[in-house]
């Protein structure tokens, strides 16, 4: 009898399991894994800077009064700051034309962490719906077969026979399964479109062309940075208080938003990533639609899936007899089992269909 130490029990409890089934493709994973993690990282970064440092510093005639300065900083942070449109720098400071129609209000900076967190959650929703719709089917039919099967040949054969038997008995019954996956792919594209629109409105309708304007600025530097137009570092704020005689006094404050130095970089990276993700997702959906409409790409998919099977009769049969649901299910099986086992599974399906 081999003694088991308490350390072995603790190590077993913290053992990392790599037996998680794959129920989607890489582009789908870019939505709920990569994008969600990117947005949550930005959210934590902005939140930590707001908690650790001073997100706003205002300069007034009362700057020497510490308590008054704290009140003005808090008030200006909670209220909307403003800048003047078409401010052209002169001697390092913006030249201001004091006109009410020229004022541009900024209040988004308070909501940036909440917005990033909300967007991160929206990118996880299609995966959550697909997980419920999928119902653990791939986990069930590939149980004990995921990864490299190093057990006895007899055990491996029994597991393969069980999988093939399920596939044959449920042949042509996976249309709903395929419909759910394609629907969630469409939801991914719809979701990123909605997120781009929300971000565009959130930043004062300046997000759609934000990346293009920034790249133009770096190619042809000018006095005015387009990033400072959307994310101004120097803003104004009006603080009202009662004077000694009871009249209302207007304290004109100039405020520095240090947080916007980070925000402008974050939203530039988000603009680039949303653009890349949108293009990849659209191409993935077009590819999926090509399979549904049974054009040439459908045959190429099966050749790719059966790249370890040189028998053209098998490929021809799969093209002729399989439905969309059968293709998608077999594709997911190929992502979860070893390539040698997948070859044997495809050949056995051919003999029984």
Protein Blocks (a to p, Z undefined) as FASTA:
>chain_A
ZZddfklmmmmmmpccfkbccfbdfklmmmmmmmmmmmmmmmmmmmmmmmmmcfbdcddf
klmpmklmmmmmmmmmmmccdddehiaceehiacddddfklpccdfklmmmmmmmmmmmm
mmmmmmmmmmmmnnommmmmmgokgcjdfbdfklmmmmmmmmmmmmmmmgoilmmmmmmm
mmmmmmmmmmmmmmmmmmmmmnooplmmmmmmmmmmmmmgcfbdfklmmmcfbdcddddd
ddfkopacddddddddfklmmmmmmmmmmmmmmmmmmmmmmmmmmmmmmmmnopaklmmm
mmmmmmmbcbfklmmmmmmmpcfklmmmmmmmmmmmcfklmmmmmmmmmmmZZ
